[in-house]
Amino acid sequence: MEPVNDTQISAFLLLGFSKEPELQPLIFGLFLSMYLITVFGNLLLILAVGSDSHLHTPMYIFLTNLSFVDICFTTTTIPKMLWNIQTQSQVITYAGCITQMYFFTLFAVLDVLLLSVMAYDRFVAICHPLHYMVIMNPRLCGLLFLVSWIISVLHSLLHTSMVLRLSFCTEVEIPHFFCELNQMIQLAYSDTFLNNMVMYFAAMLLGGGSFLGILYSYSKIISSIREISSAKGKYKAFSTCASHMSVVFLFYFTRLGAYFSSAATQSSHSIAIASVMYAVVTPVLNPFIYSLRNKDIKEALMRFSGMTALKGTIILELKKCP
């Protein structure tokens, strides 16, 4: 295969999980189910919070934004994979691959930053409860959203522009189900030293920095909870953080698992499966974690479901009227 400049490449091949024809319907059904659960689960969470005025607080506004990002995160990868299985094609255009890589990187970083913002919100709520509404005012919340989006967009734009400078062979097979940044860099024919340096530096700065910030916030939160005298007060304070702690644990450990899997094995099949944990499974589980472990969300979902059913009943009764 000859190395060519990126402008001459028309398409890549996404190898996916398996070439066995008999496994394709199973893979299609599994990923379609997970995608639909992700979209409808997170959308229901957004609608439930939006319909309940009691939940229009920074904590739940951040949560709805996380749900929206999770929907976008999975939408960048799964629909294309399902389309390829349905059409029995592995092709993704060069422009499509670059676009997919850009948005996947953007929403992945936005996930990290939103989890950090949510940890800060819980830190203020528990460690400085009397000043919570003063500190977490609409202006600061808006600023945190804006900064998170700007950092994510610029970070993704930097990596994408650097990948655009790379050269690839005439036939490029990506051993994955989507165009992932690290895979693209590894498959490039030209020198990728600068790309790797920037990628690992950004991962340590954004991922590592955010994780340290979350750990610091929760160390302070745990110290504050231990100082609460009543057992009921301790339980109430801890319950407001339990969902977020579960999501953070799931988010970071699935990514660490994918990283160590790729470092420990050269099997593309193992790497692709490990990537499913953070690219697909985490967004699927997030709405369940928040709805099952959060009393306010459960009540909002029940009220929203009841309100929807009531509206449906009213509409049916009106249709019966002459």
C-alpha positions as protocol buffer text, in pm:
chain_id: "A"
residue {
  index: 1
  type: MET
  ca { x: 0 y: 0 z: 0 }
}
residue {
  index: 2
  type: GLU
  ca { x: 124 y: 346 z: -86 }
}
residue {
  index: 3
  type: PRO
  ca { x: 125 y: 637 z: 153 }
}
residue {
  index: 4
  type: VAL
  ca { x: -85 y: 927 z: 31 }
}
residue {
  index: 5
  type: ASN
  ca { x: -180 y: 1268 z: 159 }
}
residue {
  index: 6
  type: ASP
  ca { x: -512 y: 1291 z: 342 }
}
residue {
  index: 7
  type: THR
  ca { x: -673 y: 1494 z: 63 }
}
residue {
  index: 8
  type: GLN
  ca { x: -647 y: 1194 z: -170 }
}
residue {
  index: 9
  type: ILE
  ca { x: -817 y: 950 z: 69 }
}
residue {
  index: 10
  type: SER
  ca { x: -1183 y: 892 z: -11 }
}
residue {
  index: 11
  type: ALA
  ca { x: -1281 y: 643 z: 261 }
}
residue {
  index: 12
  type: PHE
  ca { x: -1177 y: 419 z: 549 }
}
residue {
  index: 13
  type: LEU
  ca { x: -1302 y: 76 z: 651 }
}
residue {
  index: 14
  type: LEU
  ca { x: -1452 y: 25 z: 997 }
}
residue {
  index: 15
  type: LEU
  ca { x: -1392 y: -341 z: 1081 }
}
residue {
  index: 16
  type: GLY
  ca { x: -1631 y: -344 z: 1379 }
}
residue {
  index: 17
  type: PHE
  ca { x: -1653 y: -641 z: 1616 }
}
residue {
  index: 18
  type: SER
  ca { x: -1684 y: -946 z: 1396 }
}
residue {
  index: 19
  type: LYS
  ca { x: -1682 y: -1048 z: 1033 }
}
residue {
  index: 20
  type: GLU
  ca { x: -1903 y: -1351 z: 1100 }
}
residue {
  index: 21
  type: PRO
  ca { x: -2234 y: -1298 z: 913 }
}
residue {
  index: 22
  type: GLU
  ca { x: -2437 y: -1496 z: 1165 }
}
residue {
  index: 23
  type: LEU
  ca { x: -2332 y: -1260 z: 1447 }
}
residue {
  index: 24
  type: GLN
  ca { x: -2436 y: -940 z: 1268 }
}
residue {
  index: 25
  type: PRO
  ca { x: -2811 y: -960 z: 1355 }
}
residue {
  index: 26
  type: LEU
  ca { x: -2721 y: -1015 z: 1723 }
}
residue {
  index: 27
  type: ILE
  ca { x: -2479 y: -720 z: 1727 }
}
residue {
  index: 28
  type: PHE
  ca { x: -2733 y: -503 z: 1544 }
}
residue {
  index: 29
  type: GLY
  ca { x: -3013 y: -588 z: 1788 }
}
residue {
  index: 30
  type: LEU
  ca { x: -2793 y: -541 z: 2095 }
}
residue {
  index: 31
  type: PHE
  ca { x: -2659 y: -200 z: 1993 }
}
residue {
  index: 32
  type: LEU
  ca { x: -2996 y: -79 z: 1864 }
}
residue {
  index: 33
  type: SER
  ca { x: -3150 y: -168 z: 2201 }
}
residue {
  index: 34
  type: MET
  ca { x: -2874 y: 9 z: 2396 }
}
residue {
  index: 35
  type: TYR
  ca { x: -2900 y: 316 z: 2174 }
}
residue {
  index: 36
  type: LEU
  ca { x: -3277 y: 342 z: 2213 }
}
residue {
  index: 37
  type: ILE
  ca { x: -3249 y: 295 z: 2591 }
}
residue {
  index: 38
  type: THR
  ca { x: -2981 y: 568 z: 2604 }
}
residue {
  index: 39
  type: VAL
  ca { x: -3183 y: 816 z: 2400 }
}
residue {
  index: 40
  type: PHE
  ca { x: -3522 y: 758 z: 2563 }
}
residue {
  index: 41
  type: GLY
  ca { x: -3381 y: 713 z: 2916 }
}
residue {
  index: 42
  type: ASN
  ca { x: -3184 y: 1038 z: 2908 }
}
residue {
  index: 43
  type: LEU
  ca { x: -3461 y: 1221 z: 2723 }
}
residue {
  index: 44
  type: LEU
  ca { x: -3713 y: 1112 z: 2987 }
}
residue {
  index: 45
  type: LEU
  ca { x: -3477 y: 1239 z: 3256 }
}
residue {
  index: 46
  type: ILE
  ca { x: -3451 y: 1577 z: 3080 }
}
residue {
  index: 47
  type: LEU
  ca { x: -3829 y: 1605 z: 3041 }
}
residue {
  index: 48
  type: ALA
  ca { x: -3896 y: 1500 z: 3401 }
}
residue {
  index: 49
  type: VAL
  ca { x: -3659 y: 1763 z: 3540 }
}
residue {
  index: 50
  type: GLY
  ca { x: -3791 y: 2026 z: 3299 }
}
residue {
  index: 51
  type: SER
  ca { x: -4153 y: 1961 z: 3400 }
}
residue {
  index: 52
  type: ASP
  ca { x: -4086 y: 1989 z: 3775 }
}
residue {
  index: 53
  type: SER
  ca { x: -4020 y: 2345 z: 3894 }
}
residue {
  index: 54
  type: HIS
  ca { x: -3880 y: 2212 z: 4225 }
}
residue {
  index: 55
  type: LEU
  ca { x: -3587 y: 2061 z: 4034 }
}
residue {
  index: 56
  type: HIS
  ca { x: -3485 y: 2381 z: 3858 }
}
residue {
  index: 57
  type: THR
  ca { x: -3169 y: 2401 z: 4067 }
}
residue {
  index: 58
  type: PRO
  ca { x: -2802 y: 2396 z: 3957 }
}
residue {
  index: 59
  type: MET
  ca { x: -2760 y: 2028 z: 4048 }
}
residue {
  index: 60
  type: TYR
  ca { x: -3043 y: 1909 z: 3823 }
}
residue {
  index: 61
  type: ILE
  ca { x: -2969 y: 2159 z: 3547 }
}
residue {
  index: 62
  type: PHE
  ca { x: -2617 y: 2014 z: 3530 }
}
residue {
  index: 63
  type: LEU
  ca { x: -2771 y: 1666 z: 3526 }
}
residue {
  index: 64
  type: THR
  ca { x: -2995 y: 1746 z: 3229 }
}
residue {
  index: 65
  type: ASN
  ca { x: -2696 y: 1882 z: 3041 }
}
residue {
  index: 66
  type: LEU
  ca { x: -2505 y: 1560 z: 3116 }
}
residue {
  index: 67
  type: SER
  ca { x: -2801 y: 1360 z: 2981 }
}
residue {
  index: 68
  type: PHE
  ca { x: -2807 y: 1572 z: 2664 }
}
residue {
  index: 69
  type: VAL
  ca { x: -2432 y: 1520 z: 2615 }
}
residue {
  index: 70
  type: ASP
  ca { x: -2473 y: 1143 z: 2663 }
}
residue {
  index: 71
  type: ILE
  ca { x: -2737 y: 1134 z: 2389 }
}
residue {
  index: 72
  type: CYS
  ca { x: -2505 y: 1325 z: 2154 }
}
residue {
  index: 73
  type: PHE
  ca { x: -2208 y: 1109 z: 2261 }
}
residue {
  index: 74
  type: THR
  ca { x: -2374 y: 783 z: 2154 }
}
residue {
  index: 75
  type: THR
  ca { x: -2534 y: 939 z: 1845 }
}
residue {
  index: 76
  type: THR
  ca { x: -2190 y: 1014 z: 1699 }
}
residue {
  index: 77
  type: THR
  ca { x: -2102 y: 643 z: 1679 }
}
residue {
  index: 78
  type: ILE
  ca { x: -2388 y: 392 z: 1705 }
}
residue {
  index: 79
  type: PRO
  ca { x: -2616 y: 503 z: 1417 }
}
residue {
  index: 80
  type: LYS
  ca { x: -2327 y: 478 z: 1168 }
}
residue {
  index: 81
  type: MET
  ca { x: -2235 y: 132 z: 1298 }
}
residue {
  index: 82
  type: LEU
  ca { x: -2598 y: 17 z: 1270 }
}
residue {
  index: 83
  type: TRP
  ca { x: -2618 y: 158 z: 917 }
}
residue {
  index: 84
  type: ASN
  ca { x: -2304 y: -29 z: 813 }
}
residue {
  index: 85
  type: ILE
  ca { x: -2439 y: -356 z: 953 }
}
residue {
  index: 86
  type: GLN
  ca { x: -2775 y: -305 z: 783 }
}
residue {
  index: 87
  type: THR
  ca { x: -2617 y: -223 z: 445 }
}
residue {
  index: 88
  type: GLN
  ca { x: -2342 y: -486 z: 491 }
}
residue {
  index: 89
  type: SER
  ca { x: -2080 y: -220 z: 432 }
}
residue {
  index: 90
  type: GLN
  ca { x: -1774 y: -121 z: 635 }
}
residue {
  index: 91
  type: VAL
  ca { x: -1706 y: 204 z: 451 }
}
residue {
  index: 92
  type: ILE
  ca { x: -1696 y: 547 z: 613 }
}
residue {
  index: 93
  type: THR
  ca { x: -1589 y: 846 z: 408 }
}
residue {
  index: 94
  type: TYR
  ca { x: -1279 y: 1041 z: 504 }
}
residue {
  index: 95
  type: ALA
  ca { x: -1489 y: 1349 z: 581 }
}
residue {
  index: 96
  type: GLY
  ca { x: -1735 y: 1136 z: 780 }
}
residue {
  index: 97
  type: CYS
  ca { x: -1453 y: 978 z: 979 }
}
residue {
  index: 98
  type: ILE
  ca { x: -1297 y: 1314 z: 1065 }
}
residue {
  index: 99
  type: THR
  ca { x: -1639 y: 1455 z: 1161 }
}
residue {
  index: 100
  type: GLN
  ca { x: -1716 y: 1153 z: 1379 }
}
residue {
  index: 101
  type: MET
  ca { x: -1378 y: 1177 z: 1551 }
}
residue {
  index: 102
  type: TYR
  ca { x: -1428 y: 1550 z: 1613 }
}
residue {
  index: 103
  type: PHE
  ca { x: -1770 y: 1518 z: 1776 }
}
residue {
  index: 104
  type: PHE
  ca { x: -1681 y: 1204 z: 1971 }
}
residue {
  index: 105
  type: THR
  ca { x: -1377 y: 1378 z: 2122 }
}
residue {
  index: 106
  type: LEU
  ca { x: -1581 y: 1692 z: 2190 }
}
residue {
  index: 107
  type: PHE
  ca { x: -1858 y: 1515 z: 2381 }
}
residue {
  index: 108
  type: ALA
  ca { x: -1614 y: 1286 z: 2565 }
}
residue {
  index: 109
  type: VAL
  ca { x: -1427 y: 1589 z: 2704 }
}
residue {
  index: 110
  type: LEU
  ca { x: -1756 y: 1767 z: 2778 }
}
residue {
  index: 111
  type: ASP
  ca { x: -1862 y: 1463 z: 2982 }
}
residue {
  index: 112
  type: VAL
  ca { x: -1544 y: 1491 z: 3190 }
}
residue {
  index: 113
  type: LEU
  ca { x: -1586 y: 1864 z: 3250 }
}
residue {
  index: 114
  type: LEU
  ca { x: -1955 y: 1837 z: 3340 }
}
residue {
  index: 115
  type: LEU
  ca { x: -1879 y: 1566 z: 3597 }
}
residue {
  index: 116
  type: SER
  ca { x: -1618 y: 1799 z: 3747 }
}
residue {
  index: 117
  type: VAL
  ca { x: -1866 y: 2087 z: 3758 }
}
residue {
  index: 118
  type: MET
  ca { x: -2123 y: 1860 z: 3924 }
}
residue {
  index: 119
  type: ALA
  ca { x: -1866 y: 1757 z: 4186 }
}
residue {
  index: 120
  type: TYR
  ca { x: -1797 y: 2126 z: 4260 }
}
residue {
  index: 121
  type: ASP
  ca { x: -2171 y: 2187 z: 4290 }
}
residue {
  index: 122
  type: ARG
  ca { x: -2203 y: 1907 z: 4551 }
}
residue {
  index: 123
  type: PHE
  ca { x: -1895 y: 2042 z: 4733 }
}
residue {
  index: 124
  type: VAL
  ca { x: -2056 y: 2385 z: 4767 }
}
residue {
  index: 125
  type: ALA
  ca { x: -2396 y: 2238 z: 4864 }
}
residue {
  index: 126
  type: ILE
  ca { x: -2259 y: 2025 z: 5149 }
}
residue {
  index: 127
  type: CYS
  ca { x: -1955 y: 2220 z: 5267 }
}
residue {
  index: 128
  type: HIS
  ca { x: -2113 y: 2568 z: 5233 }
}
residue {
  index: 129
  type: PRO
  ca { x: -2491 y: 2506 z: 5249 }
}
residue {
  index: 130
  type: LEU
  ca { x: -2580 y: 2854 z: 5377 }
}
residue {
  index: 131
  type: HIS
  ca { x: -2405 y: 3022 z: 5085 }
}
residue {
  index: 132
  type: TYR
  ca { x: -2504 y: 2767 z: 4819 }
}
residue {
  index: 133
  type: MET
  ca { x: -2751 y: 2981 z: 4624 }
}
residue {
  index: 134
  type: VAL
  ca { x: -2521 y: 3283 z: 4650 }
}
residue {
  index: 135
  type: ILE
  ca { x: -2218 y: 3095 z: 4517 }
}
residue {
  index: 136
  type: MET
  ca { x: -2400 y: 2881 z: 4260 }
}
residue {
  index: 137
  type: ASN
  ca { x: -2587 y: 3173 z: 4109 }
}
residue {
  index: 138
  type: PRO
  ca { x: -2719 y: 3166 z: 3750 }
}
residue {
  index: 139
  type: ARG
  ca { x: -2426 y: 3376 z: 3628 }
}
residue {
  index: 140
  type: LEU
  ca { x: -2165 y: 3132 z: 3761 }
}
residue {
  index: 141
  type: CYS
  ca { x: -2360 y: 2830 z: 3632 }
}
residue {
  index: 142
  type: GLY
  ca { x: -2382 y: 2986 z: 3287 }
}
residue {
  index: 143
  type: LEU
  ca { x: -2012 y: 3068 z: 3296 }
}
residue {
  index: 144
  type: LEU
  ca { x: -1924 y: 2708 z: 3393 }
}
residue {
  index: 145
  type: PHE
  ca { x: -2132 y: 2576 z: 3102 }
}
residue {
  index: 146
  type: LEU
  ca { x: -1975 y: 2822 z: 2859 }
}
residue {
  index: 147
  type: VAL
  ca { x: -1618 y: 2747 z: 2969 }
}
residue {
  index: 148
  type: SER
  ca { x: -1682 y: 2371 z: 2948 }
}
residue {
  index: 149
  type: TRP
  ca { x: -1814 y: 2403 z: 2593 }
}
residue {
  index: 150
  type: ILE
  ca { x: -1530 y: 2633 z: 2482 }
}
residue {
  index: 151
  type: ILE
  ca { x: -1260 y: 2401 z: 2623 }
}
residue {
  index: 152
  type: SER
  ca { x: -1425 y: 2095 z: 2463 }
}
residue {
  index: 153
  type: VAL
  ca { x: -1462 y: 2260 z: 2123 }
}
residue {
  index: 154
  type: LEU
  ca { x: -1106 y: 2395 z: 2118 }
}
residue {
  index: 155
  type: HIS
  ca { x: -959 y: 2066 z: 2244 }
}
residue {
  index: 156
  type: SER
  ca { x: -1141 y: 1866 z: 1977 }
}
residue {
  index: 157
  type: LEU
  ca { x: -1057 y: 2121 z: 1708 }
}
residue {
  index: 158
  type: LEU
  ca { x: -686 y: 2102 z: 1798 }
}
residue {
  index: 159
  type: HIS
  ca { x: -672 y: 1724 z: 1767 }
}
residue {
  index: 160
  type: THR
  ca { x: -878 y: 1721 z: 1447 }
}
residue {
  index: 161
  type: SER
  ca { x: -661 y: 1982 z: 1278 }
}
residue {
  index: 162
  type: MET
  ca { x: -350 y: 1784 z: 1373 }
}
residue {
  index: 163
  type: VAL
  ca { x: -497 y: 1461 z: 1231 }
}
residue {
  index: 164
  type: LEU
  ca { x: -579 y: 1645 z: 906 }
}
residue {
  index: 165
  type: ARG
  ca { x: -204 y: 1702 z: 860 }
}
residue {
  index: 166
  type: LEU
  ca { x: -126 y: 1329 z: 871 }
}
residue {
  index: 167
  type: SER
  ca { x: -80 y: 1100 z: 573 }
}
residue {
  index: 168
  type: PHE
  ca { x: -240 y: 757 z: 544 }
}
residue {
  index: 169
  type: CYS
  ca { x: -201 y: 455 z: 320 }
}
residue {
  index: 170
  type: THR
  ca { x: -436 y: 408 z: 27 }
}
residue {
  index: 171
  type: GLU
  ca { x: -629 y: 134 z: 210 }
}
residue {
  index: 172
  type: VAL
  ca { x: -687 y: 204 z: 576 }
}
residue {
  index: 173
  type: GLU
  ca { x: -869 y: -49 z: 794 }
}
residue {
  index: 174
  type: ILE
  ca { x: -975 y: 84 z: 1135 }
}
residue {
  index: 175
  type: PRO
  ca { x: -1002 y: -207 z: 1385 }
}
residue {
  index: 176
  type: HIS
  ca { x: -1289 y: -41 z: 1565 }
}
residue {
  index: 177
  type: PHE
  ca { x: -1659 y: 39 z: 1531 }
}
residue {
  index: 178
  type: PHE
  ca { x: -1597 y: 414 z: 1508 }
}
residue {
  index: 179
  type: CYS
  ca { x: -1320 y: 660 z: 1419 }
}
residue {
  index: 180
  type: GLU
  ca { x: -1138 y: 708 z: 1748 }
}
residue {
  index: 181
  type: LEU
  ca { x: -854 y: 960 z: 1785 }
}
residue {
  index: 182
  type: ASN
  ca { x: -592 y: 718 z: 1916 }
}
residue {
  index: 183
  type: GLN
  ca { x: -667 y: 464 z: 1642 }
}
residue {
  index: 184
  type: MET
  ca { x: -640 y: 730 z: 1373 }
}
residue {
  index: 185
  type: ILE
  ca { x: -300 y: 841 z: 1501 }
}
residue {
  index: 186
  type: GLN
  ca { x: -172 y: 482 z: 1519 }
}
residue {
  index: 187
  type: LEU
  ca { x: -280 y: 412 z: 1160 }
}
residue {
  index: 188
  type: ALA
  ca { x: -114 y: 722 z: 1015 }
}
residue {
  index: 189
  type: TYR
  ca { x: 186 y: 669 z: 789 }
}
residue {
  index: 190
  type: SER
  ca { x: 359 y: 1000 z: 868 }
}
residue {
  index: 191
  type: ASP
  ca { x: 537 y: 1101 z: 1189 }
}
residue {
  index: 192
  type: THR
  ca { x: 290 y: 1111 z: 1479 }
}
residue {
  index: 193
  type: PHE
  ca { x: 523 y: 1210 z: 1763 }
}
residue {
  index: 194
  type: LEU
  ca { x: 366 y: 1555 z: 1805 }
}
residue {
  index: 195
  type: ASN
  ca { x: 15 y: 1411 z: 1787 }
}
residue {
  index: 196
  type: ASN
  ca { x: 92 y: 1158 z: 2061 }
}
residue {
  index: 197
  type: MET
  ca { x: 255 y: 1420 z: 2280 }
}
residue {
  index: 198
  type: VAL
  ca { x: -42 y: 1656 z: 2252 }
}
residue {
  index: 199
  type: MET
  ca { x: -293 y: 1372 z: 2302 }
}
residue {
  index: 200
  type: TYR
  ca { x: -127 y: 1240 z: 2620 }
}
residue {
  index: 201
  type: PHE
  ca { x: -64 y: 1588 z: 2758 }
}
residue {
  index: 202
  type: ALA
  ca { x: -428 y: 1687 z: 2702 }
}
residue {
  index: 203
  type: ALA
  ca { x: -548 y: 1358 z: 2856 }
}
residue {
  index: 204
  type: MET
  ca { x: -338 y: 1420 z: 3168 }
}
residue {
  index: 205
  type: LEU
  ca { x: -438 y: 1787 z: 3190 }
}
residue {
  index: 206
  type: LEU
  ca { x: -812 y: 1748 z: 3130 }
}
residue {
  index: 207
  type: GLY
  ca { x: -877 y: 1391 z: 3243 }
}
residue {
  index: 208
  type: GLY
  ca { x: -623 y: 1376 z: 3526 }
}
residue {
  index: 209
  type: GLY
  ca { x: -686 y: 1733 z: 3638 }
}
residue {
  index: 210
  type: SER
  ca { x: -1062 y: 1683 z: 3645 }
}
residue {
  index: 211
  type: PHE
  ca { x: -1026 y: 1357 z: 3836 }
}
residue {
  index: 212
  type: LEU
  ca { x: -802 y: 1519 z: 4097 }
}
residue {
  index: 213
  type: GLY
  ca { x: -1053 y: 1803 z: 4130 }
}
residue {
  index: 214
  type: ILE
  ca { x: -1334 y: 1551 z: 4185 }
}
residue {
  index: 215
  type: LEU
  ca { x: -1126 y: 1361 z: 4443 }
}
residue {
  index: 216
  type: TYR
  ca { x: -1050 y: 1686 z: 4628 }
}
residue {
  index: 217
  type: SER
  ca { x: -1418 y: 1785 z: 4627 }
}
residue {
  index: 218
  type: TYR
  ca { x: -1527 y: 1450 z: 4765 }
}
residue {
  index: 219
  type: SER
  ca { x: -1253 y: 1444 z: 5028 }
}
residue {
  index: 220
  type: LYS
  ca { x: -1393 y: 1772 z: 5159 }
}
residue {
  index: 221
  type: ILE
  ca { x: -1750 y: 1642 z: 5127 }
}
residue {
  index: 222
  type: ILE
  ca { x: -1669 y: 1328 z: 5327 }
}
residue {
  index: 223
  type: SER
  ca { x: -1499 y: 1537 z: 5596 }
}
residue {
  index: 224
  type: SER
  ca { x: -1807 y: 1760 z: 5620 }
}
residue {
  index: 225
  type: ILE
  ca { x: -2044 y: 1463 z: 5635 }
}
residue {
  index: 226
  type: ARG
  ca { x: -1843 y: 1306 z: 5919 }
}
residue {
  index: 227
  type: GLU
  ca { x: -1891 y: 1625 z: 6122 }
}
residue {
  index: 228
  type: ILE
  ca { x: -2271 y: 1602 z: 6099 }
}
residue {
  index: 229
  type: SER
  ca { x: -2402 y: 1479 z: 6436 }
}
residue {
  index: 230
  type: SER
  ca { x: -2728 y: 1308 z: 6337 }
}
residue {
  index: 231
  type: ALA
  ca { x: -2735 y: 983 z: 6141 }
}
residue {
  index: 232
  type: LYS
  ca { x: -3033 y: 1112 z: 5941 }
}
residue {
  index: 233
  type: GLY
  ca { x: -2839 y: 1423 z: 5841 }
}
residue {
  index: 234
  type: LYS
  ca { x: -2542 y: 1215 z: 5734 }
}
residue {
  index: 235
  type: TYR
  ca { x: -2763 y: 987 z: 5525 }
}
residue {
  index: 236
  type: LYS
  ca { x: -2939 y: 1282 z: 5358 }
}
residue {
  index: 237
  type: ALA
  ca { x: -2609 y: 1453 z: 5275 }
}
residue {
  index: 238
  type: PHE
  ca { x: -2455 y: 1133 z: 5140 }
}
residue {
  index: 239
  type: SER
  ca { x: -2763 y: 1043 z: 4935 }
}
residue {
  index: 240
  type: THR
  ca { x: -2735 y: 1368 z: 4736 }
}
residue {
  index: 241
  type: CYS
  ca { x: -2384 y: 1262 z: 4626 }
}
residue {
  index: 242
  type: ALA
  ca { x: -2432 y: 887 z: 4584 }
}
residue {
  index: 243
  type: SER
  ca { x: -2562 y: 902 z: 4226 }
}
residue {
  index: 244
  type: HIS
  ca { x: -2286 y: 1135 z: 4110 }
}
residue {
  index: 245
  type: MET
  ca { x: -2019 y: 924 z: 4282 }
}
residue {
  index: 246
  type: SER
  ca { x: -2153 y: 612 z: 4107 }
}
residue {
  index: 247
  type: VAL
  ca { x: -2144 y: 783 z: 3767 }
}
residue {
  index: 248
  type: VAL
  ca { x: -1791 y: 917 z: 3825 }
}
residue {
  index: 249
  type: PHE
  ca { x: -1672 y: 571 z: 3931 }
}
residue {
  index: 250
  type: LEU
  ca { x: -1831 y: 411 z: 3624 }
}
residue {
  index: 251
  type: PHE
  ca { x: -1704 y: 683 z: 3389 }
}
residue {
  index: 252
  type: TYR
  ca { x: -1339 y: 681 z: 3493 }
}
residue {
  index: 253
  type: PHE
  ca { x: -1296 y: 311 z: 3558 }
}
residue {
  index: 254
  type: THR
  ca { x: -1443 y: 208 z: 3223 }
}
residue {
  index: 255
  type: ARG
  ca { x: -1200 y: 445 z: 3052 }
}
residue {
  index: 256
  type: LEU
  ca { x: -909 y: 315 z: 3258 }
}
residue {
  index: 257
  type: GLY
  ca { x: -1016 y: -38 z: 3169 }
}
residue {
  index: 258
  type: ALA
  ca { x: -1021 y: 49 z: 2799 }
}
residue {
  index: 259
  type: TYR
  ca { x: -680 y: 215 z: 2826 }
}
residue {
  index: 260
  type: PHE
  ca { x: -513 y: -78 z: 3004 }
}
residue {
  index: 261
  type: SER
  ca { x: -679 y: -326 z: 2768 }
}
residue {
  index: 262
  type: SER
  ca { x: -533 y: -146 z: 2468 }
}
residue {
  index: 263
  type: ALA
  ca { x: -192 y: -125 z: 2638 }
}
residue {
  index: 264
  type: ALA
  ca { x: -189 y: -489 z: 2744 }
}
residue {
  index: 265
  type: THR
  ca { x: -311 y: -647 z: 2422 }
}
residue {
  index: 266
  type: GLN
  ca { x: -267 y: -585 z: 2053 }
}
residue {
  index: 267
  type: SER
  ca { x: -597 y: -757 z: 1974 }
}
residue {
  index: 268
  type: SER
  ca { x: -823 y: -510 z: 1795 }
}
residue {
  index: 269
  type: HIS
  ca { x: -1124 y: -717 z: 1899 }
}
residue {
  index: 270
  type: SER
  ca { x: -1041 y: -678 z: 2270 }
}
residue {
  index: 271
  type: ILE
  ca { x: -979 y: -305 z: 2231 }
}
residue {
  index: 272
  type: ALA
  ca { x: -1314 y: -255 z: 2054 }
}
residue {
  index: 273
  type: ILE
  ca { x: -1501 y: -446 z: 2325 }
}
residue {
  index: 274
  type: ALA
  ca { x: -1327 y: -246 z: 2600 }
}
residue {
  index: 275
  type: SER
  ca { x: -1426 y: 77 z: 2423 }
}
residue {
  index: 276
  type: VAL
  ca { x: -1792 y: -25 z: 2432 }
}
residue {
  index: 277
  type: MET
  ca { x: -1783 y: 7 z: 2811 }
}
residue {
  index: 278
  type: TYR
  ca { x: -1722 y: 382 z: 2807 }
}
residue {
  index: 279
  type: ALA
  ca { x: -1869 y: 473 z: 2467 }
}
residue {
  index: 280
  type: VAL
  ca { x: -2200 y: 286 z: 2502 }
}
residue {
  index: 281
  type: VAL
  ca { x: -2256 y: 121 z: 2841 }
}
residue {
  index: 282
  type: THR
  ca { x: -2191 y: 430 z: 3057 }
}
residue {
  index: 283
  type: PRO
  ca { x: -2449 y: 653 z: 2879 }
}
residue {
  index: 284
  type: VAL
  ca { x: -2700 y: 366 z: 2899 }
}
residue {
  index: 285
  type: LEU
  ca { x: -2660 y: 327 z: 3276 }
}
residue {
  index: 286
  type: ASN
  ca { x: -2648 y: 696 z: 3375 }
}
residue {
  index: 287
  type: PRO
  ca { x: -3027 y: 761 z: 3371 }
}
residue {
  index: 288
  type: PHE
  ca { x: -3088 y: 439 z: 3566 }
}
residue {
  index: 289
  type: ILE
  ca { x: -2831 y: 532 z: 3830 }
}
residue {
  index: 290
  type: TYR
  ca { x: -2981 y: 878 z: 3882 }
}
residue {
  index: 291
  type: SER
  ca { x: -3344 y: 764 z: 3874 }
}
residue {
  index: 292
  type: LEU
  ca { x: -3294 y: 468 z: 4109 }
}
residue {
  index: 293
  type: ARG
  ca { x: -3068 y: 636 z: 4365 }
}
residue {
  index: 294
  type: ASN
  ca { x: -3225 y: 982 z: 4373 }
}
residue {
  index: 295
  type: LYS
  ca { x: -3560 y: 1028 z: 4548 }
}
residue {
  index: 296
  type: ASP
  ca { x: -3634 y: 1364 z: 4383 }
}
residue {
  index: 297
  type: ILE
  ca { x: -3576 y: 1224 z: 4034 }
}
residue {
  index: 298
  type: LYS
  ca { x: -3795 y: 919 z: 4106 }
}
residue {
  index: 299
  type: GLU
  ca { x: -4078 y: 1144 z: 4224 }
}
residue {
  index: 300
  type: ALA
  ca { x: -4036 y: 1373 z: 3922 }
}
residue {
  index: 301
  type: LEU
  ca { x: -4048 y: 1075 z: 3686 }
}
residue {
  index: 302
  type: MET
  ca { x: -4363 y: 947 z: 3855 }
}
residue {
  index: 303
  type: ARG
  ca { x: -4531 y: 1288 z: 3833 }
}
residue {
  index: 304
  type: PHE
  ca { x: -4425 y: 1330 z: 3471 }
}
residue {
  index: 305
  type: SER
  ca { x: -4553 y: 982 z: 3379 }
}
residue {
  index: 306
  type: GLY
  ca { x: -4879 y: 1048 z: 3560 }
}
residue {
  index: 307
  type: MET
  ca { x: -4920 y: 1387 z: 3395 }
}
residue {
  index: 308
  type: THR
  ca { x: -4858 y: 1236 z: 3051 }
}
residue {
  index: 309
  type: ALA
  ca { x: -5110 y: 958 z: 3116 }
}
residue {
  index: 310
  type: LEU
  ca { x: -5365 y: 1213 z: 3241 }
}
residue {
  index: 311
  type: LYS
  ca { x: -5323 y: 1428 z: 2931 }
}
residue {
  index: 312
  type: GLY
  ca { x: -5374 y: 1119 z: 2715 }
}
residue {
  index: 313
  type: THR
  ca { x: -5694 y: 1034 z: 2902 }
}
residue {
  index: 314
  type: ILE
  ca { x: -5828 y: 1389 z: 2865 }
}
residue {
  index: 315
  type: ILE
  ca { x: -5757 y: 1389 z: 2490 }
}
residue {
  index: 316
  type: LEU
  ca { x: -5938 y: 1055 z: 2450 }
}
residue {
  index: 317
  type: GLU
  ca { x: -6239 y: 1183 z: 2645 }
}
residue {
  index: 318
  type: LEU
  ca { x: -6254 y: 1499 z: 2436 }
}
residue {
  index: 319
  type: LYS
  ca { x: -6248 y: 1293 z: 2115 }
}
residue {
  index: 320
  type: LYS
  ca { x: -6548 y: 1096 z: 2242 }
}
residue {
  index: 321
  type: CYS
  ca { x: -6747 y: 1414 z: 2292 }
}
residue {
  index: 322
  type: PRO
  ca { x: -6980 y: 1505 z: 1999 }
}
